[in-house]
Amino acid sequence: MKIIKFIILLIFGTLLLSSSLTSNTSSVQTNKLYLAWENSEDVVAYELEVMTNTYRPNQAVPSKDILYHTVDIFNPGIEIDLNQLTIQHLDKTYFRVRPLDLDKKPLAAFSDSQPLSSGQLNPTKPQPTALFNENRPAPLYPTYSWIPVLGAKHYVVEVTKGAPENPNGISPSTKQVRSYTVDAGFDCYDTHAYTEDGTYYWRVLALNSYNYPIGTYSDAIPFHVAAKHYTWAVFGDSITHGGGAVSNPPSDIRFDYSSYLPYEIKNLGRSGDSVESMVDRFDSDVLPFQPTYLLILGGGNSIRGGAKAEDIIAQIQKLISKCEENNITPIFLTIPPINPERIERVFNNPSIQDWQKETDLVNNFLKEQRYVVDINPLLSDNQGLLPPMYSQDGLHPDISGKKIMADAVIRFFRTFDKI
């Protein structure tokens, strides 16, 4: 009899839980505070201090005045649980932040102290950080990012064609074209190539450990796709796609070297590409935009994956043939160096021992082509490595490195115009 009662209670409880997850309501944690600040350049993490008094940017804070401290914030903002702090007045309690590198060393002084009352109390929706620039083409493979929501274990990212009819709701839009579920984090790499005309929107919803919504969907952020002829486009792997400094996704256009170029440029990069995968997706991803000139950077992932230079060169020759068949002028960028010690430290992934030899062989081939921008020596130290000043993770040039790449391309443009 006890077993029967237990089964009945279990079924009843399961039905209640299922009903709650499909109901048109959501929960919002109270007594939390959202703080935001300006995103620094080439920052890996931020250090945050919450204190009972104001202090100058370079002034040390006595431990007795610190209410909260962390060096593990990877976004230009945070949601803080005020229940864990002893705070009586938000306008008499202060915070300040400073950017840190991979070693948790400061990149700059602390910001000026600000009262906690300048933050947003009890936010009801996630705060997007991927805000697409209407004045430049959307990337072929968009990346979406946001400030992590307190208590979130999962997120649902929804993409719609047209503005959602239920802004800041919790139900999927009838205009949804795709959605992704991601574990706790702060970004989502769209795996779909946007080649069809239209205005799309993305938004994100936070879920707790029971897959119950925390608040509502974020504001819907638009991005515009024009399947038209572009004079200029860039094509490649993650170095072209964007992102860097370990924790900054491609949604931050400062890590897109093409954003510093003087022309309208379509970014056709995709993170993780090998040269072979670039060949495979050329027809579907490049031809819809029929670029006149295509800046191509690829091969680094292939080398790190163990491919030999002769095989990579064979794939590059296929790219050249595809460009010639479609009246596209290829302009190659040489493969930049890497820093194996940094790569293993950040990604726990060792590099092959002869990566420099294979890189040099491929780059020598590239330098024999009609149009090439030789960025490798510009990003190399005296040992032929990618130095931390240009790349925190040893693989992806950071903002400083991307500006060097862009400057080299701009110098090429000046010569190219005279040809």
C-alpha positions as CSV (number, residue, x, y, z in Angstrom):
1,M,0.0,0.0,0.0
2,K,2.9,2.4,0.9
3,I,4.4,1.7,-2.5
4,I,1.2,2.5,-4.3
5,K,0.9,5.8,-2.4
6,F,4.5,6.7,-3.2
7,I,3.9,6.0,-7.0
8,I,0.7,8.2,-6.9
9,L,2.6,11.0,-5.1
10,L,5.5,10.8,-7.6
11,I,3.2,11.0,-10.6
12,F,1.3,13.9,-9.1
13,G,4.5,15.8,-8.3
14,T,5.8,15.2,-11.8
15,L,2.6,16.6,-13.3
16,L,2.9,19.7,-11.2
17,L,6.5,20.2,-12.2
18,S,5.7,19.7,-15.9
19,S,2.8,22.2,-15.6
20,S,5.0,24.8,-14.0
21,L,7.6,24.6,-16.7
22,T,5.0,25.1,-19.5
23,S,3.1,27.8,-17.8
24,N,3.3,31.4,-19.1
25,T,5.1,32.7,-16.0
26,S,8.7,33.1,-14.9
27,S,10.6,33.7,-11.7
28,V,12.9,36.6,-11.1
29,Q,15.4,36.6,-8.2
30,T,14.9,39.6,-6.0
31,N,17.5,41.7,-4.2
32,K,20.1,41.4,-7.0
33,L,22.0,44.2,-8.7
34,Y,23.3,44.5,-12.2
35,L,26.5,46.5,-12.6
36,A,28.1,47.4,-16.0
37,W,31.2,49.3,-17.1
38,E,33.2,50.1,-20.3
39,N,34.8,47.2,-22.1
40,S,38.6,47.5,-21.9
41,E,40.9,46.6,-24.8
42,D,42.5,43.1,-24.8
43,V,41.1,42.3,-21.4
44,V,40.9,38.6,-20.3
45,A,39.0,39.2,-17.0
46,Y,38.0,42.0,-14.6
47,E,38.7,42.6,-10.9
48,L,35.7,44.0,-9.0
49,E,35.7,45.5,-5.5
50,V,32.6,46.5,-3.6
51,M,33.5,48.7,-0.6
52,T,32.1,50.9,2.1
53,N,33.9,54.0,1.0
54,T,35.3,55.7,-2.0
55,Y,39.0,55.4,-3.0
56,R,41.2,56.8,-5.7
57,P,41.9,54.5,-8.7
58,N,45.5,53.6,-7.5
59,Q,44.7,53.6,-3.8
60,A,44.6,50.3,-1.9
61,V,41.4,49.4,0.0
62,P,41.7,48.1,3.6
63,S,40.2,44.6,3.9
64,K,37.8,45.9,6.5
65,D,36.1,48.1,3.9
66,I,35.8,45.4,1.2
67,L,32.4,43.7,1.1
68,Y,32.9,41.8,-2.1
69,H,35.9,41.0,-4.3
70,T,36.5,38.8,-7.4
71,V,39.0,38.5,-10.2
72,D,36.8,36.1,-12.3
73,I,34.5,38.3,-14.3
74,F,34.8,37.7,-18.0
75,N,32.3,40.3,-19.2
76,P,31.9,44.1,-18.9
77,G,29.2,43.5,-16.3
78,I,27.8,41.3,-13.5
79,E,24.7,40.5,-11.5
80,I,25.5,40.4,-7.8
81,D,23.4,38.7,-5.1
82,L,22.8,41.4,-2.5
83,N,21.6,38.7,-0.1
84,Q,25.2,37.6,0.4
85,L,26.4,41.2,1.2
86,T,25.8,43.3,4.3
87,I,24.6,46.5,2.6
88,Q,22.3,49.0,4.1
89,H,22.4,51.8,1.6
90,L,23.2,51.4,-2.1
91,D,24.1,55.1,-2.4
92,K,26.7,54.8,0.4
93,T,28.3,51.6,-0.9
94,Y,30.7,51.7,-3.9
95,F,32.3,49.6,-6.6
96,R,35.3,49.9,-8.9
97,V,36.8,47.6,-11.6
98,R,40.1,47.1,-13.4
99,P,41.1,44.9,-16.4
100,L,43.3,41.9,-16.0
101,D,45.5,39.8,-18.3
102,L,45.8,36.1,-18.4
103,D,48.0,36.1,-15.4
104,K,45.5,38.2,-13.5
105,K,47.9,41.1,-13.6
106,P,46.3,44.6,-14.0
107,L,46.3,46.1,-17.5
108,A,45.2,49.5,-16.1
109,A,44.3,51.2,-12.8
110,F,40.9,50.8,-11.1
111,S,38.1,52.9,-12.4
112,D,36.7,55.7,-10.3
113,S,34.5,54.5,-7.5
114,Q,30.8,54.6,-8.2
115,P,27.9,54.1,-5.8
116,L,26.0,50.8,-6.2
117,S,22.8,52.9,-6.7
118,S,24.1,53.6,-10.2
119,G,23.5,49.9,-11.1
120,Q,20.1,48.4,-12.0
121,L,18.2,46.7,-9.2
122,N,16.4,43.4,-9.9
123,P,16.8,43.3,-13.7
124,T,14.1,41.2,-15.3
125,K,15.8,40.2,-18.5
126,P,19.3,39.4,-19.8
127,Q,21.6,42.2,-21.0
128,P,22.8,41.5,-24.6
129,T,26.4,42.5,-25.5
130,A,26.2,41.5,-29.2
131,L,24.9,44.8,-30.6
132,F,25.3,44.7,-34.4
133,N,26.4,47.8,-36.2
134,E,23.8,48.9,-38.7
135,N,26.5,50.7,-40.7
136,R,28.5,47.5,-41.6
137,P,27.3,44.1,-43.0
138,A,26.4,41.5,-40.5
139,P,28.9,38.5,-40.4
140,L,27.9,35.4,-42.3
141,Y,28.0,33.4,-39.0
142,P,26.8,35.7,-36.2
143,T,27.8,35.3,-32.6
144,Y,25.5,36.3,-29.8
145,S,26.6,37.3,-26.3
146,W,25.2,38.6,-23.0
147,I,26.0,39.3,-19.4
148,P,25.5,36.1,-17.4
149,V,22.3,36.0,-15.4
150,L,22.5,35.2,-11.7
151,G,21.4,31.6,-11.0
152,A,21.2,30.6,-14.7
153,K,22.2,27.1,-15.7
154,H,21.1,27.2,-19.3
155,Y,20.1,29.8,-21.9
156,V,17.9,29.6,-25.0
157,V,18.9,31.8,-27.9
158,E,16.2,32.5,-30.4
159,V,16.7,33.9,-33.9
160,T,13.6,35.3,-35.7
161,K,13.1,36.8,-39.1
162,G,11.4,40.0,-38.3
163,A,10.8,41.5,-34.9
164,P,9.2,39.0,-32.4
165,E,5.5,39.6,-31.8
166,N,6.0,39.0,-28.1
167,P,8.8,41.2,-26.9
168,N,10.3,40.4,-23.5
169,G,8.0,37.3,-23.2
170,I,9.0,33.8,-22.3
171,S,7.4,31.9,-25.2
172,P,9.0,31.2,-28.5
173,S,8.1,33.6,-31.3
174,T,6.0,32.5,-34.2
175,K,8.7,34.2,-36.4
176,Q,11.4,31.9,-35.0
177,V,13.7,30.5,-37.7
178,R,16.1,28.7,-35.3
179,S,17.0,28.4,-31.6
180,Y,20.0,27.1,-29.6
181,T,20.3,25.9,-26.0
182,V,23.6,26.6,-24.4
183,D,24.9,25.6,-21.0
184,A,25.8,28.3,-18.5
185,G,28.1,30.8,-20.2
186,F,27.8,34.1,-22.1
187,D,27.9,33.4,-25.8
188,C,26.5,31.4,-28.7
189,Y,28.1,30.7,-32.1
190,D,25.4,30.5,-34.7
191,T,26.1,27.5,-37.0
192,H,23.8,28.7,-39.7
193,A,25.1,30.8,-42.6
194,Y,22.9,33.8,-43.3
195,T,22.8,34.2,-47.1
196,E,19.1,35.2,-47.5
197,D,18.0,38.8,-47.5
198,G,16.2,40.1,-44.5
199,T,16.3,41.7,-41.1
200,Y,16.8,39.1,-38.4
201,Y,16.6,39.5,-34.6
202,W,18.3,37.5,-31.8
203,R,17.4,37.3,-28.1
204,V,18.2,35.2,-25.1
205,L,16.3,33.7,-22.2
206,A,17.9,32.5,-19.0
207,L,16.8,29.2,-17.4
208,N,17.4,27.8,-13.9
209,S,18.5,24.2,-13.1
210,Y,14.8,23.1,-13.6
211,N,14.7,24.7,-17.0
212,Y,12.4,27.3,-15.6
213,P,12.7,30.8,-17.1
214,I,14.5,33.4,-15.0
215,G,12.7,36.6,-16.0
216,T,11.9,37.1,-19.7
217,Y,13.7,37.1,-23.0
218,S,16.1,39.9,-23.5
219,D,15.4,42.8,-25.9
220,A,15.5,41.6,-29.5
221,I,18.7,42.8,-31.3
222,P,18.4,43.3,-35.1
223,F,21.0,42.4,-37.7
224,H,20.6,42.9,-41.5
225,V,21.5,40.5,-44.2
226,A,21.9,41.7,-47.8
227,A,22.6,38.9,-50.4
228,K,24.2,41.2,-52.9
229,H,27.5,41.7,-54.7
230,Y,30.2,43.0,-52.4
231,T,33.4,44.4,-53.8
232,W,35.4,43.2,-50.7
233,A,35.0,40.2,-48.4
234,V,37.2,38.3,-45.9
235,F,37.3,34.6,-45.7
236,G,38.9,32.3,-43.2
237,D,38.9,30.7,-39.7
238,S,38.5,32.2,-36.2
239,I,41.2,34.8,-36.8
240,T,39.0,36.2,-39.6
241,H,35.7,35.5,-37.8
242,G,36.9,37.5,-34.7
243,G,37.3,37.1,-31.0
244,G,40.4,37.0,-28.9
245,A,42.0,37.7,-25.5
246,V,40.7,34.3,-24.3
247,S,37.2,35.4,-23.3
248,N,36.0,37.8,-26.0
249,P,33.7,36.3,-28.6
250,P,33.5,37.4,-32.3
251,S,30.4,39.5,-31.3
252,D,33.0,42.2,-30.2
253,I,33.8,43.7,-33.6
254,R,37.0,45.2,-32.2
255,F,38.5,41.7,-32.7
256,D,37.5,41.7,-36.4
257,Y,40.4,43.0,-38.4
258,S,38.1,43.9,-41.3
259,S,36.3,46.4,-39.0
260,Y,39.4,48.6,-39.3
261,L,39.5,48.6,-43.1
262,P,38.2,51.6,-45.1
263,Y,35.8,49.7,-47.3
264,E,32.4,48.0,-46.9
265,I,33.5,44.4,-46.2
266,K,31.5,41.2,-45.7
267,N,33.0,38.9,-43.1
268,L,32.7,35.3,-44.3
269,G,34.9,33.8,-41.5
270,R,33.9,30.8,-39.5
271,S,35.6,29.7,-36.3
272,G,37.3,26.3,-36.4
273,D,37.8,26.1,-40.1
274,S,40.6,24.1,-41.7
275,V,41.6,24.9,-45.3
276,E,39.7,21.8,-46.4
277,S,36.5,23.1,-44.8
278,M,37.0,26.5,-46.4
279,V,37.1,24.7,-49.8
280,D,34.0,22.7,-48.9
281,R,31.9,25.7,-48.0
282,F,33.2,28.1,-50.7
283,D,30.3,27.6,-53.1
284,S,27.6,27.9,-50.4
285,D,29.1,30.7,-48.3
286,V,31.1,32.9,-50.7
287,L,29.3,32.7,-54.1
288,P,26.0,34.2,-52.8
289,F,27.9,37.5,-52.2
290,Q,30.0,37.4,-55.4
291,P,32.9,39.4,-54.0
292,T,35.2,41.1,-56.5
293,Y,38.1,40.7,-54.1
294,L,38.5,38.1,-51.4
295,L,41.0,38.4,-48.6
296,I,41.8,34.8,-47.6
297,L,43.5,33.7,-44.3
298,G,43.6,30.0,-43.5
299,G,45.8,27.1,-42.8
300,G,46.7,27.6,-39.1
301,N,44.1,25.1,-37.8
302,S,45.2,22.6,-40.5
303,I,48.8,22.8,-39.3
304,R,47.9,22.5,-35.7
305,G,45.8,19.5,-36.6
306,G,48.8,17.7,-38.1
307,A,48.3,18.4,-41.8
308,K,51.5,18.7,-43.9
309,A,52.3,21.8,-45.9
310,E,52.0,20.0,-49.2
311,D,48.4,19.0,-48.4
312,I,47.5,22.5,-47.2
313,I,49.0,24.0,-50.4
314,A,46.9,21.5,-52.5
315,Q,43.7,22.8,-50.7
316,I,44.8,26.4,-51.2
317,Q,45.2,25.7,-55.0
318,K,41.6,24.5,-55.0
319,L,40.6,27.9,-53.5
320,I,42.5,29.7,-56.2
321,S,40.8,27.7,-58.9
322,K,37.4,28.4,-57.4
323,C,38.2,32.1,-57.3
324,E,39.3,32.1,-60.9
325,E,36.2,30.1,-62.1
326,N,34.0,32.8,-60.5
327,N,35.9,36.0,-61.4
328,I,37.0,36.6,-57.8
329,T,40.5,38.0,-57.2
330,P,42.1,36.2,-54.2
331,I,44.3,38.2,-51.9
332,F,46.1,36.0,-49.4
333,L,47.3,36.8,-45.9
334,T,50.2,34.7,-44.6
335,I,49.6,32.5,-41.7
336,P,50.6,34.2,-38.4
337,P,52.8,32.6,-35.8
338,I,51.5,30.9,-32.7
339,N,52.7,30.6,-29.1
340,P,52.5,26.9,-28.1
341,E,53.1,27.5,-24.3
342,R,50.1,29.9,-24.2
343,I,47.9,27.6,-26.4
344,E,48.5,24.7,-24.1
345,R,47.9,26.8,-21.0
346,V,44.6,28.2,-22.3
347,F,43.2,25.4,-24.4
348,N,45.0,22.4,-22.8
349,N,46.0,21.5,-26.4
350,P,49.7,20.9,-27.3
351,S,51.0,22.1,-30.7
352,I,53.0,19.9,-33.1
353,Q,56.7,20.3,-32.8
354,D,57.4,21.3,-36.4
355,W,54.6,23.9,-36.7
356,Q,57.1,26.6,-37.6
357,K,58.6,24.5,-40.5
358,E,55.1,23.7,-41.9
359,T,54.0,27.3,-41.5
360,D,57.1,28.6,-43.3
361,L,56.5,26.2,-46.2
362,V,52.9,27.3,-46.7
363,N,53.8,31.0,-46.3
364,N,56.5,30.7,-48.9
365,F,53.9,29.3,-51.3
366,L,51.5,32.1,-50.5
367,K,54.2,34.7,-51.1
368,E,54.6,33.4,-54.6
369,Q,51.0,34.3,-55.4
370,R,50.1,37.5,-57.3
371,Y,48.5,39.3,-54.3
372,V,49.6,38.6,-50.8
373,V,49.8,40.5,-47.5
374,D,52.7,39.2,-45.4
375,I,51.5,39.6,-41.8
376,N,53.6,36.8,-40.3
377,P,56.8,38.8,-39.5
378,L,54.7,41.7,-38.2
379,L,53.2,39.5,-35.5
380,S,56.4,37.5,-34.7
381,D,59.0,38.1,-31.9
382,N,62.7,37.3,-32.3
383,Q,62.0,33.6,-31.8
384,G,59.2,33.5,-34.4
385,L,56.5,33.3,-31.8
386,L,53.3,35.2,-31.4
387,P,54.1,37.4,-28.3
388,P,51.6,37.9,-25.4
389,M,51.5,41.7,-26.2
390,Y,49.6,40.7,-29.4
391,S,47.7,37.6,-28.2
392,Q,46.8,36.5,-24.7
393,D,45.9,32.9,-25.8
394,G,48.8,32.4,-28.1
395,L,46.6,31.7,-31.1
396,H,44.2,34.5,-31.9
397,P,45.6,38.0,-32.3
398,D,43.9,40.4,-29.9
399,I,42.8,43.9,-30.7
400,S,46.3,45.2,-30.9
401,G,47.2,42.3,-33.2
402,K,44.1,42.8,-35.4
403,K,45.0,46.5,-35.8
404,I,48.5,45.4,-37.1
405,M,46.8,43.1,-39.5
406,A,44.5,45.8,-40.7
407,D,47.3,48.3,-41.1
408,A,49.2,45.8,-43.3
409,V,46.1,45.3,-45.5
410,I,45.6,49.1,-45.7
411,R,49.2,49.5,-46.9
412,F,48.5,46.8,-49.5
413,F,45.4,48.7,-50.6
414,R,47.6,51.7,-51.4
415,T,49.8,49.7,-53.6
416,F,46.9,47.6,-55.0
417,D,45.1,50.8,-56.2
418,K,48.1,51.6,-58.4
419,I,48.2,48.2,-60.1
